[in-house]
Amino acid sequence: MQREHDLPGALRALAVEARDLSLGNGVPHLTRPPSPLVFLRDWVSPNRPVVISDAISHWPALSRWTSSYFREVLGNKEVTVAVTPNGYADAVFEDHFVMPEERTMPFGRFLDIVEGKEKPHGVFYIQKQCSNLCGEFPEIAADVELEISWASEALGKKPDAINFWMGEENAVTSLHKDHYENLYCVISGRKDFILIPPTDRPFVPYGLYQPAVYREREDGEFDVVEQKFSAKVPWIPVDPLHPDLHRYPSFGDACPLHCSLHAGETLYLPSLWFHHVRQSHGCMAGFKSFNKLRFLTSGDHPVVTQSEGNSLGLMLKELLEVTLPACSHEMKRCEKRHLPSLLFT
């Protein structure tokens, strides 16, 4: 019982020590790509994000991906586009977890919308996460390298997913975390990240929300159509841009890091880091993921193994087991392997 009374203070102390001893108050910036050994030792193993310049400067996409090029190569191709009334896809809205309406349209029409030549209702964003670069956009896949060699060597595997994202300025990725390693590569424009470390998990609120999807009506307004027979989704209701600290006071103890990623730069985002993402208009980016943790269970007592080893992560896991059963259940369901992926935006 005494241990449970001490846990809130212990969790706050853990978060402070992680920032003081490892994470710091900002995201470091490397002027050149690290070697595989340095990347593994200094960034992957301690689970620290870093912005890297000059990692993709040789990619043809940086000079080739223009509106005229896309119209020539992809103009008549039917592509999948996410549409929302407010730019928030896969986010909590009015006590639902609301997903975007998905439409297919010629890529040329999508460009017309992004460029303001056509002004329909809603915010449009290409954002699929099923390795859509190779699956839906093979015509432009040769403009990038399908792996980043120093990352693949450090993590022991090529990317499992390579995604292409492009959209309007109002498109926002709500706060969430991924169970794999990410490399974000910006081809044009800018992406603005809010990052919260895993050690701040006790301060990040979660809820269970009934899934729903947006549907545009004939008058241009959007309905929220509930998926009544789907299981509820655990998601984060707080918006880090405008946090409601009266409703979610614990979020005031979180210490977000901010960084902007510009064309030609790459962000290594470690697994389990919470992230919220905004972008400049017409931003194009790509994404790769590498999964490095494996959560196992032995009877009723969870065991965590980690290929690089991270005592801080083990300490946090033990504390969360007592106070955050929902988080523990989520981690038990997630068996983490080396699953690389790459994202281009």
C-alpha positions in Angstrom: 0.0 0.0 0.0 2.8 2.4 0.9 4.4 1.7 -2.5 1.1 2.8 -4.3 1.0 6.0 -2.3 4.5 6.8 -3.3 4.0 6.0 -7.0 2.8 9.4 -8.3 5.9 11.1 -6.8 8.1 8.3 -8.1 6.8 8.7 -11.6 7.3 12.4 -11.6 10.8 11.9 -10.3 11.5 9.4 -13.0 10.3 11.8 -15.7 12.5 14.6 -14.3 15.6 12.3 -14.1 15.1 11.1 -17.6 15.1 14.7 -18.9 18.1 15.7 -16.7 20.2 12.7 -17.4 19.3 11.7 -21.0 16.7 13.7 -22.9 17.5 17.3 -22.3 15.2 20.2 -23.2 15.4 20.0 -27.0 15.9 17.7 -30.0 19.6 17.5 -31.0 20.6 18.2 -34.6 23.3 16.4 -36.5 24.9 18.0 -39.6 25.7 14.7 -41.2 24.4 11.1 -40.9 25.9 9.0 -38.1 27.6 5.7 -38.7 25.5 2.6 -37.9 27.4 2.1 -34.6 27.0 5.7 -33.5 23.3 5.7 -34.4 22.7 2.6 -32.4 24.8 3.6 -29.4 23.8 7.3 -29.1 20.2 7.4 -30.3 18.5 4.0 -30.7 19.7 2.4 -27.5 18.9 5.4 -25.2 15.6 6.0 -27.1 16.5 9.6 -28.0 15.1 11.5 -31.0 17.5 13.4 -33.3 17.2 15.6 -36.5 19.7 14.7 -39.2 20.8 16.9 -42.1 22.3 15.6 -45.4 20.9 12.1 -45.0 18.7 12.3 -48.1 20.3 15.2 -50.0 21.3 12.9 -52.9 17.7 11.7 -53.5 16.3 12.7 -56.9 12.9 13.4 -55.2 14.3 16.6 -53.7 14.5 18.3 -57.1 12.1 16.2 -59.1 8.9 16.2 -57.0 7.2 19.3 -58.4 3.6 19.9 -59.4 4.4 19.6 -63.1 6.3 16.4 -62.6 3.5 14.8 -60.6 0.9 15.9 -63.2 2.9 14.3 -65.9 3.6 11.0 -64.0 0.5 10.7 -61.8 -2.0 13.1 -63.1 -4.7 10.6 -64.2 -3.9 8.0 -61.6 -6.7 7.3 -59.1 -5.4 7.7 -55.5 -6.8 7.4 -52.0 -7.3 10.7 -50.2 -8.4 11.3 -46.6 -11.0 14.1 -46.1 -12.1 15.7 -42.8 -13.9 18.9 -42.0 -11.2 20.2 -39.7 -7.9 18.5 -40.7 -8.0 16.1 -37.8 -8.0 12.5 -39.0 -7.9 9.7 -36.5 -8.7 12.0 -33.5 -11.1 12.3 -30.6 -14.1 14.5 -31.5 -17.3 14.7 -29.4 -16.6 11.5 -27.5 -15.8 9.5 -30.6 -12.6 8.4 -32.2 -13.3 9.8 -35.7 -11.6 8.6 -38.8 -11.5 10.4 -42.1 -13.8 9.9 -45.1 -11.7 8.2 -47.7 -12.2 9.1 -51.4 -10.6 8.1 -54.6 -9.8 10.8 -57.2 -7.3 11.5 -59.9 -4.0 12.8 -58.5 -4.3 15.8 -60.7 -7.5 16.8 -59.0 -5.9 16.4 -55.6 -3.2 18.8 -56.8 -5.8 21.2 -57.9 -7.3 21.2 -54.4 -3.9 21.6 -52.7 -3.0 24.4 -55.1 -6.3 26.2 -54.5 -7.5 25.8 -58.1 -10.5 23.9 -56.7 -12.0 24.7 -53.3 -14.3 21.9 -52.1 -15.4 21.6 -48.5 -13.0 19.9 -46.1 -9.3 19.3 -45.7 -7.6 16.8 -48.1 -4.6 14.7 -47.2 -2.8 11.6 -48.6 -1.9 9.7 -45.5 -2.3 6.0 -45.8 0.2 4.0 -43.7 0.2 0.6 -45.5 3.5 1.2 -47.4 1.6 3.2 -49.9 4.6 4.5 -51.8 5.4 1.2 -53.3 1.7 0.0 -53.4 -0.1 3.1 -54.6 2.7 5.3 -56.0 5.2 2.9 -57.7 5.7 5.4 -60.5 7.7 7.7 -58.1 9.3 5.1 -55.9 12.6 5.2 -57.8 13.0 8.9 -56.8 13.9 7.9 -53.3 16.0 5.1 -51.7 13.9 2.5 -50.2 16.1 2.2 -47.2 18.6 4.3 -45.3 21.7 2.2 -45.1 23.1 3.3 -41.7 19.7 2.9 -40.1 19.0 -0.5 -41.7 22.5 -1.8 -40.6 22.0 -0.5 -37.0 18.6 -2.0 -36.6 19.3 -5.2 -38.5 16.5 -5.0 -41.1 15.2 -3.1 -44.1 12.0 -1.0 -43.7 8.7 -2.9 -43.6 6.7 0.1 -44.7 7.5 3.1 -46.9 4.8 5.8 -46.9 4.2 8.9 -49.0 2.2 11.8 -47.3 1.1 15.0 -48.9 -1.6 17.5 -47.9 -3.0 20.8 -47.0 -1.7 23.1 -44.2 -4.7 22.3 -42.0 -4.0 18.6 -41.9 -2.9 17.6 -38.4 -1.8 14.3 -36.9 -3.3 14.0 -33.4 -1.1 13.1 -30.4 -0.3 9.4 -30.4 2.6 6.9 -30.1 3.8 4.1 -32.3 5.3 0.8 -31.3 8.1 1.0 -33.8 11.0 3.2 -34.8 10.3 6.0 -37.2 12.4 7.9 -39.7 10.6 11.0 -41.2 12.1 12.4 -44.3 10.8 15.7 -45.6 11.0 16.2 -49.3 9.5 19.7 -49.5 7.9 22.1 -47.0 8.1 21.8 -43.3 6.7 19.6 -40.5 6.3 20.8 -36.9 6.5 18.1 -34.2 5.5 18.1 -30.6 7.3 15.2 -28.9 6.6 13.8 -25.4 8.9 11.0 -24.1 7.7 7.7 -22.9 8.7 8.6 -19.3 5.9 11.2 -19.4 3.3 8.5 -20.0 1.7 8.9 -16.5 0.8 12.5 -17.5 -0.8 11.7 -20.9 -4.6 11.0 -20.5 -6.2 8.1 -22.4 -9.9 7.2 -22.9 -11.9 4.6 -24.7 -13.9 6.0 -27.6 -16.5 4.5 -30.0 -15.1 4.6 -33.6 -16.8 6.8 -36.2 -16.1 8.2 -39.6 -16.8 11.5 -41.2 -19.3 11.7 -44.1 -19.9 14.8 -46.1 -23.5 15.8 -46.8 -24.9 17.3 -49.9 -24.8 20.8 -48.3 -21.0 20.4 -47.6 -21.3 19.9 -43.9 -19.9 16.7 -42.3 -21.7 14.1 -40.2 -20.0 11.9 -37.6 -21.3 8.4 -38.4 -20.8 6.0 -35.5 -19.5 2.5 -36.1 -21.8 0.9 -33.5 -20.6 -2.7 -33.7 -16.8 -1.9 -33.6 -14.8 -2.2 -30.4 -13.9 1.0 -28.6 -10.5 2.5 -29.4 -8.0 3.8 -26.7 -6.9 7.3 -27.7 -5.5 10.5 -26.3 -8.2 13.2 -26.0 -5.9 16.2 -25.2 -4.7 18.6 -27.9 -1.1 19.7 -26.9 -1.6 22.9 -28.9 -4.5 23.9 -26.6 -4.5 21.5 -23.6 -7.5 21.6 -21.3 -5.7 21.4 -18.0 -8.9 21.9 -16.0 -10.1 18.6 -17.5 -6.7 16.9 -17.7 -4.6 18.4 -15.0 -1.9 15.7 -15.1 -0.9 16.8 -18.6 0.5 19.9 -17.0 3.4 17.8 -15.7 4.4 16.6 -19.2 7.3 18.4 -20.8 7.0 18.4 -24.6 9.9 19.0 -26.9 9.4 21.0 -30.1 11.2 20.7 -33.4 10.6 21.6 -37.0 11.8 19.5 -39.9 12.6 21.2 -43.2 13.1 19.9 -46.7 16.1 17.5 -46.9 16.1 16.8 -43.2 15.3 13.5 -41.4 13.9 12.9 -37.9 14.6 9.8 -36.0 11.6 9.3 -33.8 12.1 6.4 -31.3 9.3 3.9 -30.5 6.8 4.9 -27.8 7.4 8.6 -28.1 4.2 10.5 -28.3 4.0 12.9 -31.2 1.7 15.5 -32.7 2.4 16.8 -36.2 1.5 19.8 -38.3 2.8 20.8 -41.7 3.2 23.6 -44.2 0.9 23.7 -47.2 1.7 21.1 -49.8 4.3 19.4 -47.6 5.6 16.1 -48.9 7.3 13.6 -46.7 8.2 10.0 -46.3 8.4 7.6 -43.3 10.3 4.4 -42.3 9.7 2.4 -39.0 12.0 0.0 -37.1 10.6 -1.9 -34.1 13.0 -2.9 -31.4 11.1 -4.0 -28.3 9.4 -7.2 -27.5 6.9 -7.4 -24.7 6.3 -10.9 -23.3 4.3 -12.2 -20.4 5.1 -15.0 -17.9 2.0 -15.9 -16.1 0.5 -12.7 -14.6 3.9 -11.0 -14.4 4.9 -9.1 -17.6 8.5 -9.3 -18.7 10.2 -6.8 -21.0 13.1 -7.7 -23.2 15.0 -5.2 -25.3 17.7 -6.0 -27.8 19.8 -3.0 -26.8 18.9 -3.0 -23.1 17.5 0.1 -21.4 17.3 0.1 -17.6 15.2 3.3 -17.6 12.6 1.6 -19.7 12.5 -1.4 -17.4 12.0 0.9 -14.3 9.2 2.7 -16.0 7.5 -0.5 -17.1 7.5 -1.8 -13.5 6.0 1.4 -12.2 3.4 1.5 -14.9 2.4 -2.1 -14.1 1.0 -1.0 -10.8 -0.6 2.3 -11.7 -1.6 2.1 -15.3 -3.2 -1.3 -16.1 -4.6 0.1 -19.4 -1.2 1.0 -20.6 0.1 -2.4 -19.4 -2.6 -4.2 -21.3 -1.7 -2.2 -24.4 1.9 -3.2 -24.1 1.1 -6.8 -23.5 -0.9 -6.9 -26.8 2.0 -5.4 -28.7 4.8 -7.8 -29.5 7.6 -5.6 -30.8 10.1 -6.8 -33.4 12.6 -5.1 -35.7 10.0 -3.8 -38.2 11.5 -0.9 -40.2 9.4 1.6 -42.0 10.0 4.9 -43.9 7.8 7.9 -44.4 8.2 10.6 -47.0 6.2 13.9 -46.7 
